[in-house]
Every structure is written in structure tokens, then in C-alpha cells.
Amino acid sequence: MNLDSARGALVQEARELLVAMEDALLKIETEGSTPDDVNAIFRAAHTIKGSAGLFGLDKIVSFTHVTESVLDRVRGGKLEMDADMMSLMLDCSDYMGRLIDTVDDGTDAEPDPAAREVLVQKLSVYLDEGKSGGAAPAKSAAVVAAPAVAATWNISLHLSPDVFRNGMDPLSFIRYLATIGKLIQVKTLLDKLPAGPDMDAETFYLGFDIELETTANQKTLEDAFEFVREDSQITIRKQEPEAVAVAEGAEAGPKAKGDGKKAADTKFIKVEAGKLDQLINLVGELVIASAGAQLAAHQTGSAAAKETTDTVNMLVEQIRDTSLNMRMVPIGEVFSRFPRVVRDVSKDLGKKIELVISGADTELDKTMVEKLADPLMHCVRNAMDHGIEDVAGRIAAGKSEAGTLRLTAFQESGSIIIEITDDGRGMDPTRIRNKAIERGLISADAEMTKREILNLIFAPGFSTAEKVTNISGRGVGMDVVRKNIEALRGDVELDSTFGSGSTVRIRLPLTLAIIDGFRVQVNDSDFVIPLEMIKECLDLKREDMHHELIHLRGESIPIVNLRDLFRLNGTPPTRESLVVVQFGHTRAGIVVDRLVGELQAVIKPLGQLFRHTRAVSGSTILGNGDVALLLDVQQVLNRAVAHHENGSGLHAVATH
């Protein structure tokens, strides 16, 4: 692992630790202090300090050391984790995050010296009080951790010969071990040191046998070598009978006791996101190549070739599904940041707000998780600022003092649904309509349904806020939410009952890389419809259509003809086909010339020429090398419904 990769791993690990630290602090605030939570906070700070020390990141080490010292006194029962310290520790966690950001961007600069000084002074008060004997003792013995028992460990350390070339200092690991215990002995191993003429100044030849006495557990010792274990041989052994444990990257002896348990416990490895993206891209190309091979085999008529390519195609599908699953992560990665947001914003606004999270283990593509943070933040902050009333307002409305904000995620019909629900004042359709008329967004005599009026909230610059706050009210939120969600091939809609609350509902596809699709044709043009959105396919006669509607088992649904939508020339066949699709609660029919069949579609982005084409969300390459357009079913449905409700002509999509 080179230096850049190692620093990247440090940044990722530190951010995960800071999330764990914040979660534990918020849990203490709501449920009270426990030894496990206090220890979790201490371990997070301690591990960040140790990892930063390996890279000589002194700004992080010095700040975290002061934070850790205060936490150590809490852990020992000498200080109480009261409300003031809780806020201070959250502020320290935030500043540690800012320090980690400087490592990520390569500047290693002090982000805010004045803020750091204030925090250090506040921390020092607790340490100074401890020295003078004036510290407030912990009120409950529940937070006092049992004293850890020191143990002696033998560590055999053979670092990679390239450790110098990777920018690492071998002695930094020994210096770190000295901070978590007592070095009883360090023996330098010279058995791989070559003769003088054969020595390379950039190659590391030494090894170390280390005897360490420490209260740290085995995982802490293993984590000390997190950034070099990949190319090194590291053996960690506790000086107790039958208690041998080997760190990842070490060569374990065949008779070592406990190896089976260690192997069973090692279930996860960290993989750089870029490598995973590269794998997905290669799998996509493999899918295309497999489709081409299968088509060629069927054209030859060889039974053996068909059987072989069918087998290969089945394996490719399994590789595709496995690769995509590797990129699926719980949406809890995004949800986890909101308890802190709700805590801070509710205090700023003087409101009581309870956050309820469900479905945090629902998985979706990591790419979408990363891009969901901002839209969800807009929705959550709007709900707290505009939706939920203050205590007096809720009491006057006959509600409980504390408002409830719910974040919910679940799967539905091959899509991910995310709902942000509050039990606040809701939205007044009359007020929204009047504001829209005032801004010239609609005419005064426009006839609109409640849903259409509520959707005006997503218009650029639209806001019903009486005043601008530092939370929201400038009309630059909900239009951004819609734009960002649509960029993910998703949809967002709003439901609200005046006086009772509102729900923002976001629908997203499971993945953005490869989908199961259904291929259709109009003339010689190919289109792909996401298979999960297709309800049924059937033959269609012209006489079955009535004013752009079709009656299907007692239900009238609007239809859209792809030939008209894309202005495709040619004579339609005598019998066309109808593909019934559904997105959310909306259903419509798509008229095509021919149904071709299912396929795996590797989604390719549209070029600049098609960037404004609303009914197409991407393209894919077919097995014969032709390009097919991926239909944006949501936009096609919207056009069909609007065409039916307005009675206007269907607007064609411009193509070139």
C-alpha cells in the first residue's frame, strides 16, 4: 500500500470512528451514560490519535490527545458526562472531522486556529480541575469502567521491503506501541540484511521482535498495522497458553491454536471505491460481449456453441449480480448523520423534535447513497423549520409538545422508497396557489388538482416562508431536491394535509449501472424499458384505442405511441403491441411495433446532444453492436397523463 492509499484508508477509518463517537454521545444524551458508550467514545479518539501519529499528523495527534485525556477521566469515574461536556465533545468531534478533511485534501493545515484554541481551553478546564482536586465526580458508578488487566504480547514485525518507497517510517509503529503500553524489549533482526555492495538504500531489510506490556486488546494491536499489513508479515501472540492470534497478512503456523476462530471472525475487507467502480465497468463490458457471443452462436446454428454461450451468459449474470451487490450499502450511512442535525437545529429553533428512523438497513447503490445526502438534508431541515411548530404552537393546535420527524426507507417493486414525514402544520394549498399566482407561475384562472398545487413547491425560487432564516426560506431547496433526484433516475412527490403534517416521498432505482430490461422496436429503432416497471404486454388493434385511452379489464389508462413521441417515419404494422408500465401509482400504456425480449442493459450516459431529451435516460449497446435508447418511464408516463388530462397534442421529443 503506497502512502496516498494509506492516508486514504486513514481518512475513511477516522470518519467511521467519528460517526461511532457521535452516535455514542447522542445515545448518552437521550438514554444516559453506560460504560460501553463511554469506552466507545474513548476508543474512537484514541484510535484516531494513534493512526494520525503513524503519519506524523501532529495537529490531529495534539488536539485528540487533549480530548482523549478528558475522556479518560470520564472513563475512570473522575468526571461526569453532563450536558456541558456532551456539547463540548460533539464540538470536538466536529473539529476532528475538519482536521481529517485537511488530510483528505492534502493540505494538512489548521482549519480554524481560533476555534481550536477555544476548544482546548474548555478541555483544559476539566484537566486543571482534576489536578487541583476540584473536579466534579461522576454521579453514577455506572460509568466507571472496570480496570483493565495488563498482558504481555510478543509481536514479530517484518515490514514490506518497499516501506521506504511507500513513504512510511518503520519506527513510527514502534513509537505508537510505546504510547499504548510499555516496551519491555525491542530486538532488531538482521538476518535479511545483505552485504554492503548488495544493499539498496531504498529497500527495508530489518525485522523486529517486540515484547509489549499493555492493557490494549488484540484488535487495537492489529489496527496499529492497518496501513502496512497488506504486504507485511506480522504475528501477534499473547503470552498465555493456547492464545495465539495472527494478524491479517501474517503466516500462521499449522498448529497455532485459535486460528480457526480468527479465520471465522475475519469477514470483511476494505476495498477502494475506485477499484469497485472499475470492476463494475468491466462487468458491464463483459455483459455486452457475452450478448454478442450469444447472438453469433445462435446465428451459426451450432448446438454446441449455443449451449456453451448459454452457460457463459448464465455465469455472466451471476457475476453481474454479485458485483452489483458488492456496491450495495445500507442507507443508514446517510441516515446516521441526521440525529445530530435534528439535535442541533431543534435547539437553534427552540423546538422539541424527536427523530424516528426505520429501514436503515435497506440497501442501495453506493453511488446513490453519496448523492442522497444533500437532497435529504434539504427535506429534513425544511420539515424542522417550516413543518413542525414550536412548543406553544403545538399546544395551541392540541398536539404534544414534541414534534415527530420520521425517516423511513424500504423496497417496493424493484425501487427504493425514502419518506421524510413530519406531524407539523402541513401545507395550505390555497396559500401555495396564491403565492404561485403572485409570482406568475400560474394564471389566476388555472384549474389544478391538490397534487398539482403541492408540486408547485418544487418550482425554482418558490417559497412560502414568511421570513428568511439560516435554516431555510430562500426558495433554493426543493427545486434542487427534485433536480438531484431526477439526476439519479428517480422521482420525488409531496403529500400534505393542512394542520396534520407532510410527507416527501422519494423513489429511486436500485442501481445506476446495469439493469434487467425489455427490448422493443419501432421501425428499425430499438428502445429498452426497465423490466421492473413493466406490468404486462399484449397485442393491440387500432380499434381498441379510444381518444388516446385504452380500456383494460375495466380500467381506462392513457397511452403514448413511441412513433409519435419520437417522430419516427414509416408505416405502423397492422397489429401493434402495448407495453403496460407503472411508476409509483401511475400506470400507462406504451405503443410499439414489436416486442423483442428481455436483456441485460449496461447503462451508458447520453452525450451532450441528448442532454435535454426528457423521455430518454441513457443508452445501451446491444449484442449486435447497435445502440438502443433507455426510456425514462417516469417522463413518458407524465407526458401520457398530461396529454390525456389537458386534451392537447402530444409533444414530440426532438431527435437528430
N, C-alpha and C positions, 0 to 999 in steps of 0.2 A: 504494500500500500504506500503510494507516494504521499508527500506532505500535504498537497491540496486535498487528496481524498481523505486523509486522516483528519484534517481540520474540518472538512465537510461532515465527517462522522461525529466529530466532537459537537459541532453546531446542532446536528439533529438530536443527538443524545441529550444535550443540555436543554433544548426546547421541550423534549418529552419530560425531563425531570422537573422543569419549571411548571409544566401543566400539572404534574402529580403534586408538586408543592402547593400550587394554588388550590387544587381540589381538596387537599387535606386541610388547608387553612379555612376554606369555606365550610367544610364539614364540621370543623371545631366550632365555628361561629354559630352554626344552626343546631348542632347536636351535642355540643360540649366536648371537652378535651378527653382524649384517651391516649395511653402510651403508644399504641400503634400509629396514630396520626402524628403525634409529636415526633416520633422516631422517623416517620416517613419524610417529614419536613427537614429534619436534621440531615438525613442521609442524602436528600436531594442536593442541599447546599454543599455538603461535604464532598460528594462525588463530582460536582461541577468544579469545585476548587481543585481537587486532585487532577482532573483531566486538563484543566487550564494550566496547572503547574507543569505538566509534561511538555507543554508547548511554550513555556516561558511567558504566558499571558499574565503579566504581573498585575495589571489593572483589575482583572477578574479575581485573581487569587487574593489580593489585599482586601478588596471590598467583601468578597464572600467569606473571608476569614473572620471579619468582624461580625457579620451576620451569623455565621456558624457558632461563634463564641457565645452569643446571646442565646441561641437555640440550645446550646449545650447546657447552659444554666437552667433553662426551662426543663430540659430532659432530666436533669438531676434534681428537679423539685425545688430549686432555689429561687425561681421566678415563676410568676403566674402568666399564662397566656390570656391576658384580659383584652378588652375591646381595643385599647390604645395600641397594645403590642400587635394585635391582629392586623390593624390598619397599617402599622409600620412594616410588618413582614410582607404584606401584599405590595406595598410601595417598593420594598427591597427586591422582591421578586420581579417587579416591573423593570427596575433599573438593571438587574442582572440580565433580563431579556434584551435590554438596549445594548449592554456590553457584548452580548453574544451576537447581536446584529452587526456590530463593528467587525467581529471576527469573520462573519459571513461575507461582508462586502470588502474585506481585505484591508480596511483602514486601521484597525486596532486602536482607534482613537478614543479619547474620553468623550462620551456623548454629551454630558452636561456636568461640568465640574462643580457648579454651584449646587445643583440638586444632589450630587454625590456627597458634598460636604455636609449638607443639612441632614441627610440620612445617617451618615457616620456619626454626627454629633448626637442624634437621637439614640442610636445604638449604644454609643459610649456611655450615656446616662445610666443604662442598665448595668453596664460593666463596672462603672465607677461606684454605683450604689452597692454592688456586690463586694467591692474591695473595702468599703467603709462599714460594711455590716448593716446598711440601711435598706437593703433590697426587700421588696415585698415578697414574703414567702408564698409558695403555692398553697391555695386554699384546700385543694383536694389532693389526697395522696394518690389519686388515680393516675396522675400524670407522671409520677415518679417511676422511672424505668428501673428495672432490676439491674444491679451492677453486672456488667459483662465480665466473663471469666477469660483471662488471657490464655492463649495457647501458643505453642511453638510450631512454626511452619518451616519446612525445607523447600526452597524454591530453586529449581535448576533452570537457568536462563541462557538460552542460546539464540540470540537475535539474528535476524537475516543479515547475510553479508552485505546487503545493499542499504543497510540502515543509514549510513552516512549520505549516500546518494539521494535517499528519500528525505533528507533534511532533518533527521531525528537525532537527538542526543542520547546515547545509550545510558549515560549516567543519570539522566533525568528520572528514569524508572527507579533507580536505587534511592535517589533523593526523595522521591514520592513515598516509597516504602518507609523511609525514616520518619515521615510525618504521621503515619498511621500506626506506628509501633516502634519497637526497639530493635535495632540491628545488632544481633549478637555476634554474627560473623559474616563477612563477605570474602569469598575466596575467588580469585581470578584464575580462570582456566586458560592455559596457553597451549594446549595440545594441538590446536589447528593453526598456530602461528607459523608461517613459513620462514625459511631462511631469508636473510636480508635482501639478496638480489631478486628474490621472487616476490617480495612484498609489494602490494599495491596500496598506495596511500588512501584510496577511496573505498577500500574494502575493509569490513569489520571482521576480525578473526577471533575475538575473545569470547569467552563464556563466563558465567558467574554461578557459583553455588552460594546461596544466601540462606542464612538462618535468621528468622524473624520471630520476635515475640510480640503478639498483638491481640487485641480484643475483636478485631475485624473478622468478619466471616469469610468463607471461601469465595463467595461471589464478588465481594469487594476486592479481594486479591486478584481474581481473574479480570475484573474490569480495569485494573491498573494497566493491563497489557492489551486492552481493547484494540488499540490502533496498530499493533505490530504482530498480533497473534497469527495473522493470515500466513506469513512467511517465516515464522519462527518456531522453535521447539521449546515449549515451556511446560515444565512439570511442577505442580504444586502439591505438596504432600504434608499432611498434618502428622505430627509426631505422636500418633496414637495407633495401637494395633488395629489392623483392618479398616483404616480410614484414609485410604489413598484416593485422591481425586486428581484427574489430569485435565488441565486447561485445554480449550479448543486449540488445535494446531500442534499439540504435543504428541509424542509417540508413546502410547501407553503399553506397558508390559502385558503379556498374555495372561499372567496370573494375578494382576492387580485386582484387589477386592473392591467392590463398589463400582466397577466400570460399567456394569450393566445398567445400574440406576442412573449414572451420569448420562449414558447414551440415551436413555429413555426420556431424561429431562430436557435434552437439547432438541427443541422442536422448531426453533426459529433462527433464521439468519437474516442479516440486513443486506439488502441489495440496493445499489444506487439506482434511483428512479430512471436515469437516462439509459441504463442497461436494459431495464424492463421495457421502456419505450422502444428501444431498438429491437428487442425480441418480438414485440407485437407487430412492428413494421415488417420484419422478416416473415412472421407467420402469415401476415396479410398477403405478401408476395407469394408465399407457398400455396395459399388458398387459390390464388389466381392461376398459378402454374398447374396446380392439381386439376382445376376445372378444364384447362386447356388440354391436358393429357387425357382426361376422361373423354372429352369431345373427340379427340383424334382417335382414341381407341375404338369408340363406337362407330366412327366413320369407316374404319378398316374392316369391321365386321368380324374381327378375330375374337373368339370366345375367351381365349386365354388372356388376351390383352384387356378385354372388358373386366374379367374377374380381378386381374391384378390392379387395374386403376380404381376399381370399386373399393378394393381393400385399402389402397393408398388413400383414397378420398375419405374413407371412414376414419383412418388414423389421423389424417389432417384435421378432421372435425374435432377429434378428441384433443389434439394438440392445441387447436384454436380455443376450445372451451377452457382447457386447463390454463393456458396463457392468460386469457381474459380474467379468469378467477384470481390469478395472482395479482392482478391490478385492482381487484375489488377490495375496498376498505370500509370499515363501519363509518356511518355518517356521524357517529359520536365524536369523531375527530373535530368536526365543526361545532357540534352541539356543546362540546366541553368548554368552549370559551364563553358561553352565554351566562352561566351562573355568576361569574364575576361582573359581566356587563350589567346584568339586572341589578345586582347588589349596588354597584356604584351609581348607576343612573337613577335608580329609585331614591337613593339618598339625596342626590343632587336635586331631584324634582320634589322631594318631600312627600313621596308616596310610599305606600306599603304594597309591594308586589311580590307574589310567590310564583316561582318558575317551576313548571312540571314538565319533565322530559320523558317521552316514551318512544320506543322504537330506535334507540341509539345504536343498536346492533344491526340495523338494516344496512346492507352493503350496496355500494355503487362504485362506478369507476373513479379511481383516484384523481384523474384529471378534472372530473366534475366536482369532487369534494373541494379541491383547491379553489375552484372558481365560484363556489356557492357562498363563501364566507361573506363577501360584500353584499349580495342581494339579501341574504338572511339578516345581516346586521341592520340594513335599512328597514326591513319589516319589523324587527324586534324593537328598534328604537322608536319607530313611528307608533307602534302599539303602546309603548310605555308613555310616550309624550302626548299623543293625540287621543289614544283609545281609553286607557284606564284613568279614571278620575282620581283626584286626591281624596284623602280620608273624609273630609267634610262633604264633598260631592257625592261620594258613595253612600254615606249615611243618609243624606237627603234623598237619594234615589232608592232607599230601602235595601241597600246591598251591604255586604260585610265590609269591614274596614280595609281589608287586604284584597287587592285585585289578583286575578289569576291569569298568568300567561302560559300557554301551552305550546310546546314544540313537539310535533309528532311526525314520525316517518314510518312508511310501510310500503309494501309492494302491492301493485294492483294491475292485472292484465299486462304483465311484461313491462311495466313502468314503475318508477319510484314516485311516491306521493309525499310531499312535505307540507304540513299545515302549521301555520302560525295563528293561534287563536287567542283572543282576549275576551274578558267578560266586562268590557268597559262600556262607554256611552254609545258605541256604534256610530253609523254614518247616516246622516239625514239626506235622503235622495233629493228632496226639494232644495235644500241648501246647495248641494253639488250642482244641480241643474241651473240654479240661478247664477252661481259663480261661473259656470261654463258659458252661459249666455253673456254675462258681463265681460268675459274675456274673448268673446267672439268665436268660441269653439263650436257652438251650435246656434241655430236660429231659434228665436223665441217660440215659433210655432212647430218646432220639430217634435214628432211623435216618437217616443223612446220607451223601451221597457225598463224595468228597475235594474236589470243586469247591465243594460247598455249605459244607463246613467252612472252606475257604480264604476264601470270600466273607464269613465272619464278621468278617474283618479290617475290612470296611467298616462295621461296626455302630458307631453313635455311642459314643464313650468307650472303645472296645475297644483294648487294648494288651497285648502280651506282654513289654514291656521290663522288665528286672529293676530298672532304676533310671532316674530322670528326668535327662536331660542338657539342655544348652542347644541341642542339635540336635533331639531328638525324645523321645518316650516318655511324653507326657501323654495320648495317645489322642485327640488333636484334629486328626489329619491325614487319614487315609484316608477317613473319613466325609465330610470336607469335599471331598476329591478327587471322590468319587462324586457329591456334590450339585452341584458346579460343572460336572462333565462332563455330567450329565443335563440341566442347565440349557441346555446347548448342543445338546440333542437327540442326545447321544452316549451311549456305554456304556463301562464300564471293567470289566475282569476280571483275575483274578490266576491265575498258574500258577507252581508252585514244586515243586522236588524237594529234599527234605531232604538237606543235605550238598553240593548242587551249585549252587544259586542260584535266583533268582526272576525272573519277568517280569511287569511290569504292562503290560497291553495296552489302549490307549485307541482307540476307534473314533468318528470324528466325520463329520458330513455335510460336503460340500464348501462349502456356503454356507447362510446362515440367511435369505436374503432371498426368492429366487424359485426354485422347483423345477419340474421336469417331474413331473407327477402323473398318476394314473389315477383317474377318477371312477366310483364305484359308488353304487348306491341300495339302500335297504331301505325299503319303503313309499314315502313321498314325501321321505324324509330322504336327504341327499347326504353322501357321505364321499369323501375323497381319500387315496389311498395313494401314497407316493413311488414313482415309476416304477422307479427303480434297484433297489428291493427286491423287485420282482415277478419271479418266475421263469416263471410260466405261468398261463393262465386256462383253465377248462374247465367244461362243463356238469356238473351234479351231480344225481343222483337220491337220494332218501332211503334207498333200499335199499343205496346204495353206502357208507353210513356204518355203522361197527361200533363201538359204545361210544366215541363221540367220536373215532374214528380213521378214516382212510381209507387204503386200500392203493393206492399209486401206483407202478406199474411195479416191484413187488416191495418197495417201501419203505412202512412204516407211519408216517404222520405225524399229529400231533394237529391237531384243527380247532377253531375257535371261531366261533360264529354271532353276527354283529353284532346280529341281532334280540334274542337272549337277553342279550348283553352290555350293550346299551343299553335293555333293557326296552321295546322298541318294539311297540306293539299292531298288530293286523292279521293277515290270513291269508297265509302264505307262498305263493308261486306253486308250481305243480306241479313245474316244473323250476327249481331254483335254480342259482346259479353259484358256483364255487370259485376263489378267487384264492390261488395258492401264493406265499408270501412267504418271504424268507430274510434274517436279520440275523446277521452273523458266521457261526457254524457251525450255527445253529439254524434249522430250517425248520418251517413250519406252514401250514395252510390257513385262509382266512377265507371264511365262507359269506355270500353277499349275494343279494339278489333279482335285481338286474340289473347288467350291465356297460355303462357309458355310453361311455367312451372317454378318450383322452389329453387333457391340457390343461396350460397353464402356470398354476401356482398361486402367487399372491402371498401369502406367509405373513403373517397378521395375528396379533398376540398375543391370547391368551384374556383375557377380562375377569375381575374378581375372583370372579365367581360360579362360574367353572370352574377356579379356580387349583388345586384339589385333585383334579381329574379326571385320573387317571393314564394312561388309554388315548388321550387326545387331546392333541396337542402344539401345536395352533394352529387357525386357521380361514382360509378364503379366500373371496373374493367371486366368484361365477360370472358369466358373461356376461349372464344374465337378472336379475341383482341378488340372487339367493338366496345364502344363506350355506351353505358346506359345511365340515364338520369335518375337519381333517387328522389321520389316525390316527397314533398313536405306535406304530409297528410293533414296536419292542422290547418295550414293555409288553404289547401284545396277544399276542406270542409267549410272553412269560413267563407270562401267565395261562393260555394254552393248554397249555403244558408242565406247569405246576404242577397244573392241573386233571386232566391225564392221569395224572401220577405219583402224586398224592395220592388220586385217585379221589373227590374231593369235588365238590360242585356248583360251577358257575361263578359267581363273584361278579360281580354286575351293577354297571355304572357308574351312579352316581347322576346323573340329569339332571333339569332343571327346565324 
